[in-house]
Amino acid sequence: MFELIRRDYGVLHGIVNNAGHGSATIWNRGFHELTWNDFEEIINVDLKGTFLCSKFGVELMGGMAVP
């Protein structure tokens, strides 16, 4: 995705991390019923996805990030 932005536009002016895992198969159960695989799936989307988009997005914005 970021390689396409770099190729087509050359720069990125901003990024919004708005990922959230919303799978009904996970959240329609009680918290105590979640499995380790469920937890990993949530972490992969919500945490790792946010980290990776921020990392590569900031590179295209010239290294500037505003919390």
ABEGO torsion letter per residue (X at the ends): XAAAAAAAAGBBABBBBABBBABAAAAABBAAABBAAAAAAAAAAAAAAAAAAAAAAAAAAGGBBBX
